[in-house]
Amino acid sequence: PILLSFIGLSLAVAQTSVSKQWYVADAKIACAYNGTVTSCLKIREHKDSSWKDFPFEIEGFIFEPGVEALIEVTETKILYPEDNGPKYTYKLVKVLESRNTVLTDRRLLSVGRWKIINIEYKRSVLPSKKAVAYLYFNIDSNKLNGFAGCNSFGGNTQMENGSLGFGIFNASLMSCP
């Protein structure tokens, strides 16, 4: 009984939680975890540090595209983690700050070509395989043109209150792999 009590006490002490503060970026990114492409948050510990991919769930945190947040989380070590699985669990304590980063200045859209990095499809983020894929906004005529790596496309667009709206698009129909 004494040995079992000692083991139980040791396990209780081993599973401690640490409080951390992280900045969470306003967009997710496609990243690899255990050989699988998944959708990752981007986090950093300090305002001036580099973003890191974060493929794990934060219990209680709801990601909002276009909103950068400073959050407090508890990080708890998993006593018996699965092979190649996460070593910690993460739980939101509270959102300390949030900042809307949605584009509000129309002129910023027309600074040049916008490279397509990720495409969201059926609630998954897919990396753009074509580095040449781009969007080009003409704010004077409210038009959008683009190239998807094989086919080009274009149509009407409208920007109001930091949101982009799109009309019907035309696209070329070249046979592509």
ABEGO torsion letter per residue (X at the ends): XAAAAAAAAAAAAABBBBBBBBBBBABBBBBBBGGBBBBBBBBBABAABBBBBBABBBBGBBBBBGBBBBBBBBBBBBABBBBGBBABBBBBABBABBBBABBABAAAAAAEBBBBABBBBGGBBBBBABAABBBBBBAAAGBBBBBAGABBBBEBBBBBGGBBBBBBBBBBABBBX
